[in-house]
Amino acid sequence: MEEARGVGGVVRRNAWWWFLVAGALEGVAYLLVTAPVRNLFSPMLSAAAVLAILAGIRWNRPRPAGPWYLFAVGVALFAAGDWIFGSYQVAGTMVPFPSAADVLYLTGYCVFAVGLAALGRLSAGGMRWAPLLDAGIITLGASTLTWVFVVMPYLRSHLSALPLAVSLAYPLADLVLLCMAARLLLGTGVRSASLALFTLWVAATLAADALYYSTLAATGSPVAADLSDVLWAASYAFLSAAALHPSMTATTRLEPRSQKRLPRSRMAVLILLALMGPLLVIAVDSVHDQPAQAVVISGIVAALTLLLVLRIWLLARFAEAQADEAEARARAAEDALRVQASLQRQLAHQAFHDALTGLANRALFSERLEHVLGRDTGSGETALLVIDLDHFKDINDSLGHPVGDELLITAGHRLLGAARRSDTVARMGGDEFAVLTQDLEGMPADRYAQRFLERFRDPFVLSGHRSVFVTASIGVVEITEAATVNEVLRDADIALYVAKDRGRNRSVLFESAMSLAQRDHSRISQDLRYAITRNELALHYQPIVDLTTAEVIGVEALLRWQQQGHAERPPELFVPVAEKTGLIIPIGAWGLREACRQGRRWHEVLPRLGDLSVAVNISGRQLMDHRFPGTVRQILEETGFPAPSLVLEITESILVADAESAADRIRTLRDLGVRISIDNFGTGYSSLAHLRDLPVDIVKIDQSFVLGGSVEVNAGLIEAILNLGYALGLDVVAEGVETPEQADRLRALGCPLGQGFYYCRPMPPTALEAYLATEATLTSSEPGT
């Protein structure tokens, strides 16, 4: 089966070539054999052509196949005519004229014309009038030849009406066939082997007809009949090969030829055909005085001229359309260039301006700062201010990012309003802004910074009529010597950190000594990042006792850092660094987990102490972190430590900074069941009445009211705190109890609880556990060491 298909495929691919070879051999044989045998060649070849066309349709399956079926019908009509014509010649009888063969031939021409028209309709598109006009010019040009060499001789003959009409019908059919073929071939841009063979079929048919009928009209007999027969035979071979060639399917999918330009070759042919009529008129009139012929040819020339004018008009219209299109493209290009320029300006603005506030961004600010540094003489008239909003992250986390963005926009506008026209105000990122100012005219830079601080005195009224108080810290650098952009920005950042360390809401002028402190800060920050993983952190615990019975009722966890290769670092050295860098979040979580784990152990091994409470200090950054309540809940679940036994200590200064937000966070934590203690109470300048609004459980009197002789000095304030605590149902703890006199005086004032060195110093958990295990109570006669 595979072999059969392979052989069949070879036959199909090469059948067109074999048919051309057979046609050529038939033409040669036609000229060599005698008349009786010769008369059978044309009928046989035309019949074979019908079969070849049908085979090509079957093998190649053109879509649609209608035009090719029409060509098969046309060839079949020609074949039938050839058989009738040949039968007369074989019989040796004269062929009547007209005969049934003429009817079949003329009908075949009509069928061919319909088939060509069908193909032309399939390829129609684009400028359809252009190929039609060109075909008309070619046809009219050919008609002059037909008139001179075919029609006029027939008209001068003595044929009766019917033979004359049939004789004239053949050249007329050829002209129609020429017009249809020219319309098709000039209107398509497709080139294929099948279409080339198809063109040769049309050319051979028209050439054979022209040769046969022109000699017949001129001499009365077909003196070139043999050559005409060879051309007709060749036409059958060409059409059959076109049908058999695999590219035959392309003839029914012809695409319109682009008519943007008139080819020079076609223009030359059109001009030649247009001049052919006048030249023939001159030639004929020089030989014969034939006015009728001159009139006809003149009419043809007029028609040709009209068609040429129409063709030129069509080209002119196309040229105008092209010009309009070019103008439209030019306008579109101009519009595109304007849009591009606008986009470039927008991109340039976006590249150098902050998208949120519209201020200059870091890139533009650095560029201007570099320009200023390149030409500044170190006169001190140029200064850089780096401005940071205090506690912005807390506001952003508690009120949401949209409110935070609105606050940044409003703050940017206030800074811009405080700056001079020559200043550059930029948002450097986050809640950090910068101002570059020149020509201070003797004004100290830190005094100039005050005008920006004053813009933060009034509250920010945001969406929903929410009022938010926000302060700012400013680091100031006076440019007094050559420096780089990075160096100046670094110094300004150092001054900014110092401003925050000094309590925020202030400006600080950079001094060279600050660089050393900043380097220490950076070194501590780097070391602190590895403290947890290296197990350098630890918790020590200090008992909280009942001042009346000396019984331990709780402990406070205190963070310690024993860095490898260094002495123990005091908390006041590294805790502020952890707070500023954000490391307090993971460190605080570690401390809370460790304290709860240790507290659970003490509940298990020291049940006689009851529900021993464990107090853990919480920083402001931890409190305002929206994830902190979830962290507390998770740690309580992991360790199994009872929530009521956990006390979270919050310094009073945190509550004063943002009482409303802090109160909301405290309520969320209390919902978990933990207790809240205000640490260092009395140092944050809050009123005693403020305690009524805070959802707390414990108040710890700051040690500054207890140390030395402060108890007597501050007895009135301590007593007021105690009375308010009793009224609100709060426990009160006095910190810093170091002497028996202090303990006695506090008991006399009615203070129930205390902690300090008099009772016990902070110690590691194992030491404290051993101490608690051997001491049922702590008395004043047995203080810790």
C-alpha positions in Angstrom: 0.0 0.0 0.0 2.8 2.4 0.9 4.6 1.6 -2.4 1.3 2.2 -4.3 0.9 5.5 -2.6 4.5 6.4 -3.4 4.1 5.6 -7.1 0.9 7.5 -7.2 2.5 10.6 -5.6 5.3 10.6 -8.2 2.7 10.4 -11.0 0.7 13.3 -9.6 3.8 15.5 -9.0 5.2 14.9 -12.6 2.0 14.5 -14.7 2.0 18.1 -15.7 5.6 17.8 -17.0 4.8 14.6 -18.9 1.8 16.3 -20.5 4.0 19.2 -21.8 6.4 16.7 -23.2 3.6 14.8 -24.9 2.2 18.0 -26.3 5.6 19.0 -27.7 6.0 15.5 -29.3 2.5 15.8 -30.7 3.4 19.1 -32.3 6.5 17.7 -34.0 4.6 14.6 -35.1 1.8 16.7 -36.5 4.2 18.4 -38.9 5.7 15.1 -40.0 2.7 12.8 -40.6 0.2 13.0 -43.5 -3.1 14.8 -43.4 -5.4 11.8 -42.7 -3.5 10.9 -39.5 -2.9 14.5 -38.6 -6.6 15.2 -38.5 -6.9 12.8 -35.5 -4.3 14.5 -33.3 -6.3 17.6 -32.3 -9.4 15.7 -31.3 -7.3 13.2 -29.3 -5.3 15.9 -27.5 -8.4 18.0 -26.7 -10.1 14.9 -25.2 -7.0 14.1 -23.2 -7.0 17.7 -22.0 -10.5 17.3 -20.6 -9.4 14.2 -18.7 -6.2 16.0 -17.5 -8.2 19.0 -16.1 -10.6 16.7 -14.3 -7.7 14.7 -12.9 -6.1 18.0 -11.7 -9.3 19.1 -10.0 -9.5 15.7 -8.3 -5.8 15.6 -7.2 -5.3 19.3 -6.2 -8.8 20.0 -4.9 -9.0 23.8 -5.6 -11.4 25.9 -3.6 -13.7 26.8 -5.3 -13.3 24.4 -8.2 -16.1 26.0 -10.3 -13.9 28.0 -12.7 -11.8 24.9 -13.5 -14.9 22.8 -14.2 -15.9 25.6 -16.6 -12.5 25.3 -18.3 -13.0 21.5 -18.6 -16.5 22.1 -20.1 -15.0 24.6 -22.6 -12.2 22.2 -23.6 -14.8 19.4 -23.9 -16.8 21.6 -26.3 -13.7 22.3 -28.3 -12.9 18.6 -28.3 -16.4 17.8 -29.6 -16.0 20.5 -32.3 -12.6 19.0 -33.2 -14.1 15.5 -33.6 -16.8 16.9 -35.9 -14.3 18.9 -37.9 -11.9 16.0 -38.1 -14.6 13.5 -39.1 -15.3 15.6 -42.2 -11.6 15.7 -43.1 -11.1 12.0 -42.5 -14.1 11.3 -44.7 -12.6 13.5 -47.4 -15.7 15.8 -47.6 -15.8 19.5 -47.5 -16.5 21.0 -44.1 -19.7 23.1 -44.3 -19.5 26.7 -42.9 -21.0 27.3 -40.6 -21.3 23.9 -39.0 -22.2 22.2 -35.7 -18.4 22.5 -34.9 -18.7 26.3 -35.1 -21.5 26.2 -32.6 -19.5 24.1 -30.2 -16.4 26.3 -30.7 -18.2 29.6 -30.1 -20.0 28.1 -27.1 -16.7 27.0 -25.7 -15.4 30.5 -26.0 -18.3 31.7 -24.0 -17.7 29.1 -21.3 -14.0 30.1 -21.2 -15.0 33.7 -20.8 -17.3 32.9 -17.9 -14.5 30.8 -16.3 -12.0 33.7 -16.6 -14.6 36.1 -15.3 -15.1 33.8 -12.3 -11.4 33.8 -11.5 -11.3 37.5 -12.0 -14.1 38.0 -9.5 -12.2 35.8 -6.9 -9.1 38.0 -7.2 -11.0 41.3 -7.2 -10.0 43.7 -4.5 -8.0 46.9 -4.0 -8.2 49.3 -7.0 -10.3 47.1 -9.2 -10.8 49.7 -11.9 -7.1 50.0 -12.7 -6.6 46.5 -14.1 -10.0 46.7 -15.8 -9.0 50.0 -17.6 -5.6 48.5 -18.6 -7.4 45.4 -19.9 -9.7 47.7 -21.9 -6.8 49.6 -23.4 -5.0 46.4 -24.4 -8.3 45.0 -25.9 -9.0 48.2 -27.8 -5.4 48.2 -29.1 -5.7 44.7 -30.2 -9.1 45.5 -31.8 -7.4 47.9 -34.2 -5.3 45.0 -35.5 -8.4 42.9 -35.6 -10.3 45.5 -37.5 -7.6 46.1 -40.1 -6.4 42.5 -40.7 -9.6 40.5 -39.9 -12.8 42.4 -39.9 -12.3 44.7 -42.9 -11.2 41.8 -45.2 -14.4 39.9 -44.2 -16.5 43.0 -44.8 -15.1 43.3 -48.3 -15.8 39.7 -49.0 -19.0 38.5 -50.6 -20.1 36.2 -47.7 -23.8 36.0 -46.9 -25.1 37.2 -43.6 -24.8 34.0 -41.5 -21.3 33.0 -42.6 -20.2 36.6 -42.2 -21.7 36.8 -38.7 -20.0 33.5 -37.7 -16.7 34.7 -39.2 -16.8 37.9 -37.2 -17.9 36.1 -34.0 -14.5 34.3 -33.7 -12.4 37.5 -33.5 -15.0 39.1 -31.3 -14.8 36.0 -29.0 -11.0 36.3 -29.0 -11.2 40.0 -28.0 -13.6 39.1 -25.1 -11.2 36.3 -24.1 -8.2 38.7 -24.3 -10.1 41.3 -22.1 -11.0 38.7 -19.5 -7.5 37.2 -19.4 -5.8 40.6 -19.2 -8.2 41.7 -16.4 -7.3 38.6 -14.5 -3.5 38.6 -15.1 -3.0 42.4 -14.6 -5.1 42.4 -11.4 -3.3 39.8 -9.4 0.1 39.8 -7.7 0.4 36.1 -7.4 3.0 34.3 -9.4 3.0 30.5 -9.7 3.9 27.8 -12.2 0.2 26.9 -12.7 -0.6 30.6 -13.4 2.3 30.9 -15.9 1.1 27.8 -17.8 -2.4 29.3 -17.7 -1.1 32.5 -19.2 0.7 30.4 -22.0 -2.7 28.7 -22.7 -4.4 32.1 -23.2 -1.5 33.4 -25.4 -1.3 30.2 -27.5 -5.1 30.2 -28.1 -5.2 33.9 -29.1 -2.1 33.5 -31.3 -3.5 30.5 -33.1 -6.8 32.2 -33.7 -5.2 35.4 -34.8 -2.9 33.6 -37.2 -5.6 31.4 -38.6 -8.3 34.0 -39.1 -6.0 36.8 -40.3 -4.6 34.7 -43.1 -8.1 33.3 -43.8 -9.5 36.8 -44.1 -6.6 38.1 -46.2 -6.2 35.2 -48.7 -9.5 33.4 -48.5 -7.8 30.2 -47.3 -5.9 29.3 -44.0 -2.4 29.3 -45.4 -1.0 29.0 -41.9 -3.3 26.3 -40.8 -0.5 23.9 -39.9 1.1 26.4 -37.5 -2.3 27.3 -36.1 -3.0 23.7 -35.4 0.3 23.3 -33.6 -0.5 26.4 -31.4 -4.0 25.0 -30.6 -2.4 21.7 -29.6 0.1 23.6 -27.5 -2.7 25.5 -25.8 -4.4 22.2 -24.8 -1.1 21.0 -23.4 -0.5 24.3 -21.5 -4.0 24.3 -19.9 -3.7 20.6 -19.0 -0.3 21.2 -17.4 -1.7 24.2 -15.5 -4.5 22.0 -14.1 -2.2 19.1 -13.2 0.5 21.3 -11.5 0.3 21.2 -7.6 0.2 25.0 -7.6 -3.1 25.0 -9.4 -4.9 25.7 -6.1 -3.3 29.1 -6.0 -5.2 30.2 -9.1 -8.4 30.3 -7.1 -6.8 32.2 -4.2 -5.4 35.1 -6.2 -4.6 38.3 -4.3 -5.0 41.7 -5.8 -1.9 43.3 -7.2 -0.8 46.4 -5.5 -1.6 49.4 -7.8 0.4 52.0 -6.0 2.6 52.4 -9.1 2.1 51.9 -12.8 5.1 49.7 -14.1 7.1 51.2 -16.9 6.7 48.2 -19.0 3.0 48.3 -18.8 3.0 52.0 -19.5 5.1 51.4 -22.6 2.6 48.8 -23.8 -0.4 51.1 -23.2 1.3 54.0 -25.1 2.2 51.6 -28.0 -1.4 50.4 -28.2 -2.7 53.9 -28.0 -0.4 54.9 -30.9 -1.2 51.8 -32.9 -4.5 53.1 -34.2 -3.2 56.4 -35.6 -0.2 54.7 -37.2 -2.5 52.1 -38.8 -4.8 54.8 -40.1 -1.8 56.6 -41.7 -0.4 53.4 -43.1 -3.7 52.2 -44.6 -4.7 55.6 -45.9 -1.3 55.9 -47.7 -2.2 52.7 -49.6 -5.9 52.8 -50.0 -8.4 55.6 -49.8 -10.7 54.0 -47.2 -12.7 56.6 -45.3 -14.9 54.1 -43.5 -11.8 52.3 -42.1 -10.4 55.7 -41.0 -13.7 56.5 -39.2 -13.6 53.1 -37.3 -10.0 53.4 -36.4 -10.4 57.0 -35.3 -13.3 55.9 -33.1 -11.1 53.2 -31.6 -8.4 55.8 -31.1 -10.9 58.1 -29.4 -12.0 55.3 -27.1 -8.3 54.5 -26.4 -7.6 58.1 -25.6 -10.6 58.2 -23.3 -9.5 55.1 -21.5 -5.9 56.5 -21.1 -7.4 59.7 -19.7 -9.4 57.7 -17.3 -6.4 55.7 -16.4 -4.3 58.8 -15.8 -7.2 60.3 -13.8 -7.3 57.2 -11.7 -3.6 57.4 -11.1 -4.0 61.1 -10.2 -6.8 60.2 -7.7 -4.5 57.6 -6.2 -1.7 60.1 -6.0 -4.0 62.6 -4.3 -5.1 59.8 -1.9 -1.4 59.0 -1.3 -0.7 62.7 -0.7 -3.6 62.9 1.8 -2.4 59.8 3.5 1.2 61.1 3.6 -0.1 64.4 5.1 -2.2 62.5 7.6 0.8 60.4 8.5 2.9 63.6 8.9 0.2 65.1 11.2 0.1 61.8 13.1 3.9 61.9 13.4 3.8 65.5 14.7 1.1 64.5 17.2 3.2 61.5 18.2 6.3 63.7 18.6 4.3 66.2 20.8 3.0 63.3 22.8 6.5 61.9 23.1 7.9 65.2 24.2 5.1 65.5 26.8 5.8 61.9 28.0 9.5 62.7 28.2 8.7 65.8 30.3 6.5 63.7 32.5 9.1 60.9 32.8 11.7 63.5 33.6 9.5 65.0 36.3 8.7 61.5 37.6 12.3 60.6 37.6 13.3 63.6 39.8 10.1 64.1 41.9 8.4 62.1 44.6 5.2 60.6 43.4 3.3 61.1 46.6 4.2 64.6 47.7 5.3 66.1 44.4 8.5 67.3 46.1 12.0 66.7 44.7 13.2 63.1 45.3 16.5 61.8 46.5 18.0 61.7 43.0 17.3 65.4 42.2 18.3 66.5 45.7 21.6 64.7 45.5 22.2 66.2 42.0 21.6 69.7 43.3 23.6 69.1 46.5 26.5 67.8 44.4 26.3 71.0 42.2 26.3 73.2 45.3 29.2 71.3 46.8 31.2 71.7 43.6 31.1 75.5 43.7 30.7 76.3 47.4 33.7 78.1 49.0 33.1 76.9 52.5 31.7 80.2 53.7 29.1 78.5 55.9 26.3 80.2 54.0 25.0 76.8 52.8 23.3 74.3 55.0 21.6 70.9 54.8 18.6 70.0 57.0 17.4 66.4 57.3 13.9 66.3 58.8 12.2 63.2 60.3 8.7 63.0 61.6 8.6 61.7 65.2 6.7 58.5 65.8 5.4 58.4 62.3 5.6 54.6 62.1 3.3 54.4 65.1 0.8 56.6 63.5 1.1 54.7 60.2 0.6 51.4 61.9 -2.3 52.5 64.1 -4.3 54.7 61.8 -3.4 53.0 58.5 -1.3 53.8 55.5 -3.8 56.1 53.7 -3.8 58.4 56.8 0.0 58.1 56.9 0.2 59.1 53.2 -2.1 62.1 53.8 0.1 63.1 56.7 3.2 63.0 54.6 1.6 65.1 51.9 0.5 67.7 54.4 3.9 67.7 56.1 5.6 68.2 52.7 3.3 71.2 52.0 4.1 72.7 55.4 7.9 72.3 54.8 7.6 73.8 51.4 5.7 76.8 52.9 8.4 77.4 55.4 11.2 77.2 52.9 12.5 80.1 50.8 12.0 80.2 47.0 15.7 79.4 46.5 15.6 76.3 48.8 15.3 72.8 47.6 12.8 70.7 49.6 12.8 67.0 49.0 11.3 63.8 50.3 14.2 61.4 50.8 12.0 58.4 51.5 9.6 57.2 54.1 9.0 60.0 56.6 12.3 61.7 56.0 12.6 65.0 54.2 15.5 67.3 53.4 16.1 71.0 52.8 19.1 72.5 50.9 19.4 76.2 51.6 22.0 78.7 50.4 22.9 82.3 51.2 21.9 82.3 54.8 23.3 85.8 55.1 24.9 85.2 58.5 21.9 83.4 60.1 23.0 80.3 62.0 21.7 77.2 60.3 20.2 75.7 63.5 18.2 78.9 64.0 17.0 78.7 60.4 15.8 75.2 61.2 13.5 76.6 63.8 11.1 78.0 61.2 10.5 74.4 60.0 9.9 73.1 63.6 7.3 75.9 64.1 5.3 74.4 61.2 4.6 71.4 63.4 3.2 73.3 66.4 -0.3 73.0 65.1 -2.1 69.7 64.8 -2.6 68.1 61.4 -6.3 67.9 60.4 -6.7 64.9 58.1 -9.6 63.1 56.5 -12.6 62.5 58.7 -11.6 65.7 60.6 -9.1 63.6 62.6 -6.5 65.8 64.4 -3.0 64.4 64.8 -0.2 66.1 66.7 3.2 65.3 65.1 6.5 66.7 65.9 9.7 66.6 63.9 13.4 66.1 64.6 16.0 67.9 62.4 19.7 67.2 61.8 21.5 70.3 60.6 24.9 70.5 58.8 26.6 73.7 57.9 28.8 73.2 54.8 32.1 74.9 55.8 34.6 72.8 53.9 34.8 70.6 50.9 32.9 67.4 51.2 31.1 64.8 49.2 27.3 64.3 48.9 27.5 61.1 51.0 29.6 62.7 53.7 27.2 65.6 54.1 24.1 63.4 54.2 25.9 61.1 56.7 26.7 64.0 59.0 23.1 65.3 58.8 21.8 61.8 59.7 24.1 61.7 62.7 22.8 65.0 63.9 19.2 63.7 63.3 19.9 60.7 65.5 21.3 62.9 68.2 18.1 65.1 68.0 16.0 62.0 68.6 18.2 60.8 71.4 17.7 64.2 73.1 14.0 63.8 73.2 12.9 64.6 69.6 10.9 67.7 68.6 14.2 69.7 68.2 17.0 70.5 65.8 20.6 69.6 66.4 23.6 71.1 64.6 26.2 68.5 63.6 29.5 68.5 65.5 32.5 66.4 64.6 32.4 64.6 68.0 29.1 63.1 67.0 30.8 61.0 64.4 32.6 59.0 67.1 29.3 58.4 68.9 27.7 57.4 65.7 30.4 54.9 65.0 29.8 53.4 68.4 26.1 53.3 67.7 26.8 51.5 64.4 29.1 49.0 66.0 26.7 48.2 68.8 23.9 47.9 66.2 25.9 45.4 64.2 26.9 43.4 67.3 23.4 43.4 68.6 22.1 41.7 65.4 24.0 38.6 66.3 23.3 38.6 70.0 20.3 36.3 69.9 21.9 33.7 67.6 25.1 33.7 69.7 23.1 33.3 73.0 24.6 36.4 74.3 21.3 37.8 75.8 20.0 36.7 79.1 17.3 37.7 81.6 18.0 38.5 85.3 15.1 38.7 87.7 14.4 41.1 90.7 11.7 40.2 93.2 8.7 42.4 94.0 7.8 42.0 97.6 5.0 42.8 100.0 6.3 45.6 102.1 4.4 44.4 105.1 5.2 40.6 105.1 8.3 40.7 102.8 6.7 37.9 100.9 7.7 37.6 97.2 4.6 38.1 95.0 6.3 38.6 91.7 9.5 39.2 89.8 10.6 41.7 87.1 12.6 40.4 84.1 15.6 42.6 83.2 17.6 42.2 80.0 21.3 41.7 80.1 23.9 41.4 77.3 27.1 39.6 77.8 29.0 40.0 74.5 31.8 37.6 73.8 35.1 39.1 74.6 33.6 42.2 76.3 32.4 43.2 79.7 28.6 43.0 80.3 27.0 45.9 78.4 24.5 47.9 80.5 20.9 48.1 79.2 21.0 51.9 78.9 23.8 51.5 76.3 22.2 49.0 73.9 18.4 49.2 74.5 18.1 52.7 72.9 20.1 51.4 69.9 17.8 48.4 69.6 14.8 50.7 69.8 16.0 53.0 67.0 17.1 50.2 64.7 14.0 48.1 65.2 16.0 45.3 66.7 13.9 45.7 69.9 11.1 43.8 68.1 12.9 40.4 67.8 14.8 41.0 71.0 11.6 41.9 72.9 9.9 38.8 71.6 12.8 36.6 72.7 12.7 38.2 76.2 8.9 37.8 76.5 9.1 34.1 75.5 12.0 33.4 77.8 10.3 35.1 80.8 7.0 33.2 80.2 8.9 29.9 79.9 10.8 30.6 83.1 7.6 31.7 84.9 5.9 28.4 83.9 8.8 26.5 85.4 8.6 28.4 88.7 4.9 27.7 88.9 5.6 24.0 88.6 8.7 23.7 90.9 7.6 26.3 93.5 3.9 25.8 93.9 4.0 27.3 97.5 4.7 30.7 96.0 1.3 30.6 94.4 0.7 32.4 91.1 4.0 34.2 91.0 3.7 37.1 88.5 6.4 37.9 86.0 6.8 41.5 84.8 8.3 42.2 81.4 9.3 45.7 80.1 7.7 46.7 76.8 9.1 49.4 74.6 7.1 52.0 72.7 8.0 50.5 69.4 6.8 47.1 70.6 3.5 48.5 71.9 2.7 50.3 68.6 3.6 47.3 66.5 0.3 46.0 65.1 1.7 42.4 65.3 2.5 42.6 69.0 -0.8 41.4 70.4 -0.6 38.3 68.2 3.0 37.7 69.4 1.8 37.8 73.1 -1.0 35.4 72.4 1.3 33.0 70.6 3.9 33.0 73.3 1.3 32.4 76.0 -0.1 29.5 74.0 3.4 28.1 73.4 4.7 28.3 77.0 1.4 27.6 78.8 2.0 30.5 81.1 -1.2 31.9 82.6 -2.1 35.3 81.1 -3.1 36.8 84.5 0.4 36.1 85.8 2.0 38.1 83.0 2.5 41.8 83.6 3.5 44.1 80.7 5.4 47.2 82.0 5.0 50.3 79.9 6.9 53.6 80.7 4.8 56.6 81.4 6.6 58.6 78.6 5.1 56.3 76.0 1.6 57.1 77.2 2.2 60.8 77.2 3.5 60.8 73.6 0.3 59.4 72.2 -2.2 58.6 74.9 -5.2 57.7 72.6 -3.3 55.2 70.4 -1.5 53.7 73.4 -4.8 53.3 75.3 -6.3 51.4 72.3 -3.3 49.1 72.2 -3.4 48.5 76.0 -7.1 47.5 75.8 -6.3 45.0 73.0 -3.6 43.5 75.2 -5.8 43.4 78.3 -8.4 41.5 76.3 -5.8 38.7 76.2 -6.0 38.5 80.1 -2.6 40.0 80.9 -2.1 42.8 83.3 -0.6 46.3 82.5 1.7 48.3 84.6 2.8 51.9 84.3 6.6 52.0 84.9 8.5 55.0 86.1 5.3 56.9 86.9 5.7 60.5 87.9 8.5 61.3 85.3 6.3 61.7 82.3 4.6 64.9 83.4 1.1 63.4 83.2 -1.5 64.4 85.7 -2.8 62.1 88.3 -6.2 62.4 86.9 -4.9 61.0 83.7 -4.8 57.6 85.4 -8.6 57.4 85.3 -8.5 57.1 81.5 -5.8 54.5 81.3 -6.8 50.8 81.2 -4.0 49.7 83.6 -3.7 47.5 86.7 -0.5 48.5 88.4 1.4 51.8 89.0 5.1 51.8 89.7 6.4 54.9 91.5 9.7 55.9 89.9 12.8 55.4 92.0 13.7 59.1 91.8 10.9 59.7 94.4 12.4 57.0 96.7 16.2 57.2 96.5 18.2 59.0 99.2 15.9 61.3 101.2 13.4 61.7 98.4 10.7 59.8 100.3 10.3 62.6 102.8 10.6 65.3 100.1 8.0 63.6 97.9 5.8 62.2 100.6 2.8 64.3 99.5 3.1 63.2 95.9 3.6 59.5 96.9 0.6 59.7 99.1 -1.5 61.2 96.3 -0.5 58.4 94.0 -1.4 55.8 96.6 -4.8 57.4 97.3 -5.7 57.5 93.6 -4.4 54.0 93.2 -6.7 52.8 96.0 -9.6 54.7 94.5 -9.1 53.1 91.1 -8.4 49.7 92.4 -4.8 49.7 91.2 -1.8 48.0 92.8 1.1 50.4 93.6 4.7 49.4 93.6 7.6 51.6 94.8 10.9 51.2 92.9 14.4 51.8 94.2 14.0 50.7 97.8 17.6 50.4 99.0 17.5 51.1 102.8 15.3 49.9 105.7 14.4 53.6 106.4 13.0 53.9 102.9 11.0 50.7 103.4 9.7 51.8 106.8 8.6 55.2 105.5 6.8 53.7 102.5 5.0 51.2 104.7 4.0 54.1 106.9 2.6 56.0 103.9 0.6 52.9 103.1 2.5 51.6 100.0 1.8 47.9 99.7 4.6 46.7 97.4 8.2 47.5 96.7 11.3 46.4 94.9 15.0 47.3 95.2 18.5 46.4 96.3 17.3 46.3 99.9 15.4 43.2 99.2 17.3 41.6 96.4 19.5 42.5 93.5 18.6 41.2 90.0 20.1 37.7 89.6 20.0 34.9 87.0 17.0 32.5 87.0 18.9 29.6 88.5 20.2 31.7 91.4 16.8 33.2 92.0 15.1 29.8 91.9 17.5 28.5 94.6 17.0 31.6 96.6 13.2 31.3 96.5 13.4 27.7 97.3 15.3 28.3 100.6 13.5 31.4 101.7 9.8 31.3 102.6 9.8 35.0 103.1 12.2 37.8 102.7 12.6 39.9 105.8 14.4 43.2 106.3 17.0 41.4 108.4 17.9 39.2 105.4 18.4 41.5 102.5 19.9 40.3 99.2 23.4 41.2 98.1 
